[in-house]
Each structure stands twice: as structure tokens, then as C-alpha cells.
Amino acid sequence: MKNIVVIAHDAKKNDLVRFLKEREEWVQGVKFVATGRTAEFIEAGGITVKHMSPGRYGGYNQITDMIKNKEVDIVIFFRDPIVKEQYHEDIQSLLDTCDNLVIPLATNYASAELLILGMIRKEAAEKYKAVE
């Protein structure tokens, strides 16, 4: 687990920052990537993050390209299901790309926690097998 994309709609940005801060020890050494305003919120929370363009200005497409180039291990996208943006097609393309390329995707607090725990467990099992 090296590169995790973290995105949140406006109503969920504080939840995302809190989620990451509460699990800092789980994600040591991970590089976070986020779209514009989400990146700003995360940095304000004291977490280092690579900034992409804001979603409405192509950030979702940049992340979709990173996924296609196998530069992303996990996507955590705290979505507000009520929000339907003008650029919803870009968001849907990102989600579809995760599905098509089998990139783990979490869209809420509980699924993100389980996803990270699962990846930690998977990496531990792989290290254990390599030692045998």
C-alpha cells in the first residue's frame, strides 16, 4: 500500500481528515494524492499530500489516468450521495476505472477502515510467505 487517493465532497472533507488523523499509524509511509480542495483540507490537518487539480478542473481525470497507469493502490472517496456536480461524468469515470482495473475503492468511513485493515493484513501475509 504505497499510493492512496483520498477525495471528499465538501460535506465530507472534515470526516476524511479525521479518519486519516485517527489512523496515522496504519498508513505510515503511504503517499496520499488528492484533488485540489481536498488536498488543502488534508494539509491543514497536518498530513502531507500530493496536490492534483481541483475536481472540476480535471483533477478526477488526472487521478483516473494515474489509476490506468497503475500508480494508485487504493481510492478512498468520501462521497455525499446527494451531490450531483456538473462534472459528475468525470467522477463516474474514476469510479468505473476502479471497478474495471480492480482498484480497491471505499466510499465511506466504514468501508475505508475495512479496506485499509484488509490491505495491512494482505501485506503482512505476503511478507510472512516471503520469509518461509
C-alpha positions as CSV (number, residue, x, y, z in Angstrom):
1,M,0.0,0.0,0.0
2,K,2.1,2.9,-1.3
3,N,-0.2,5.4,-3.0
4,I,-3.7,6.2,-1.7
5,V,-6.0,8.6,-3.4
6,V,-8.2,10.5,-0.9
7,I,-11.1,12.6,-2.1
8,A,-14.1,14.0,-0.3
9,H,-17.1,16.1,-1.3
10,D,-17.4,19.3,0.7
11,A,-19.7,18.0,3.3
12,K,-17.4,15.0,4.0
13,K,-13.9,16.7,3.9
14,N,-13.7,17.1,7.7
15,D,-14.7,13.4,8.1
16,L,-11.9,12.4,5.8
17,V,-9.3,14.4,7.7
18,R,-10.5,13.0,11.0
19,F,-10.4,9.5,9.5
20,L,-6.8,9.9,8.3
21,K,-5.6,11.5,11.6
22,E,-7.1,8.7,13.7
23,R,-5.3,6.1,11.6
24,E,-2.0,7.7,11.0
25,E,-0.1,4.7,12.5
26,W,-1.8,2.4,10.0
27,V,-0.7,4.4,7.0
28,Q,2.9,5.3,7.8
29,G,5.0,5.6,4.7
30,V,1.9,5.9,2.4
31,K,1.8,8.7,-0.1
32,F,-1.6,10.5,-0.3
33,V,-2.9,12.0,-3.5
34,A,-5.9,14.3,-3.5
35,T,-7.8,16.7,-5.7
36,G,-7.5,20.5,-5.1
37,R,-9.7,21.4,-2.1
38,T,-9.5,18.0,-0.5
39,A,-5.7,18.3,-0.6
40,E,-5.9,21.7,1.1
41,F,-8.1,20.3,3.9
42,I,-5.8,17.3,4.4
43,E,-2.7,19.5,4.6
44,A,-4.4,21.9,7.0
45,G,-4.9,18.7,9.2
46,G,-1.1,18.2,9.2
47,I,-1.0,15.4,6.7
48,T,1.4,15.5,3.7
49,V,-0.4,15.1,0.4
50,K,0.3,15.4,-3.4
51,H,-2.0,18.1,-4.9
52,M,-3.8,17.4,-8.1
53,S,-6.1,19.9,-9.9
54,P,-9.5,20.6,-8.3
55,G,-12.0,18.0,-9.5
56,R,-14.0,20.5,-11.6
57,Y,-10.8,21.5,-13.4
58,G,-9.7,18.0,-14.3
59,G,-8.5,16.5,-11.0
60,Y,-10.7,13.5,-11.3
61,N,-9.4,12.9,-14.8
62,Q,-5.8,13.2,-13.6
63,I,-6.5,10.6,-10.9
64,T,-8.2,8.3,-13.4
65,D,-5.1,8.5,-15.6
66,M,-2.9,7.6,-12.5
67,I,-5.2,4.6,-11.9
68,K,-4.8,3.5,-15.6
69,N,-1.0,3.9,-15.2
70,K,-1.0,1.6,-12.1
71,E,0.1,4.5,-9.9
72,V,-2.7,4.0,-7.3
73,D,-3.2,1.2,-4.8
74,I,-6.4,2.4,-3.1
75,V,-9.0,5.1,-3.6
76,I,-10.9,6.5,-0.7
77,F,-13.7,8.8,-1.9
78,F,-16.0,10.1,0.9
79,R,-18.9,10.9,-1.3
80,D,-22.1,12.9,-0.5
81,P,-24.8,10.9,-2.3
82,I,-27.0,14.0,-2.6
83,V,-24.3,15.9,-4.6
84,K,-24.6,15.8,-8.3
85,E,-21.9,18.0,-9.8
86,Q,-21.7,19.3,-13.4
87,Y,-18.6,17.1,-13.7
88,H,-20.4,14.0,-12.4
89,E,-19.3,12.2,-15.6
90,D,-15.6,12.6,-14.5
91,I,-16.4,11.2,-11.1
92,Q,-18.3,8.3,-12.6
93,S,-15.4,7.6,-15.0
94,L,-13.0,7.4,-12.0
95,L,-15.3,5.0,-10.1
96,D,-15.8,2.9,-13.2
97,T,-12.0,2.8,-13.8
98,C,-11.5,1.5,-10.2
99,D,-14.0,-1.3,-10.9
100,N,-12.6,-2.2,-14.3
101,L,-9.0,-2.3,-13.2
102,V,-9.8,-3.9,-9.8
103,I,-8.6,-1.0,-7.7
104,P,-10.0,-1.1,-4.1
105,L,-12.5,1.7,-3.6
106,A,-14.1,2.9,-0.3
107,T,-16.8,5.5,-0.4
108,N,-17.5,5.9,3.4
109,Y,-15.9,5.8,6.8
110,A,-16.6,2.1,7.5
111,S,-15.6,0.7,4.1
112,A,-12.4,2.8,4.2
113,E,-11.5,1.4,7.6
114,L,-12.1,-2.2,6.4
115,L,-10.2,-1.6,3.2
116,I,-7.1,-0.3,4.9
117,L,-7.2,-3.1,7.5
118,G,-7.5,-5.7,4.7
119,M,-4.6,-4.2,2.8
120,I,-2.5,-4.3,6.0
121,R,-3.4,-7.9,6.6
122,K,-2.7,-8.8,3.0
123,E,0.8,-7.2,3.1
124,A,1.6,-8.9,6.4
125,A,0.6,-12.3,4.9
126,E,2.7,-11.6,1.8
127,K,5.8,-10.8,3.9
128,Y,5.2,-13.9,6.0
129,K,5.1,-16.1,2.9
130,A,8.3,-14.5,1.5
131,V,10.1,-15.4,4.7
132,E,9.1,-19.0,4.7
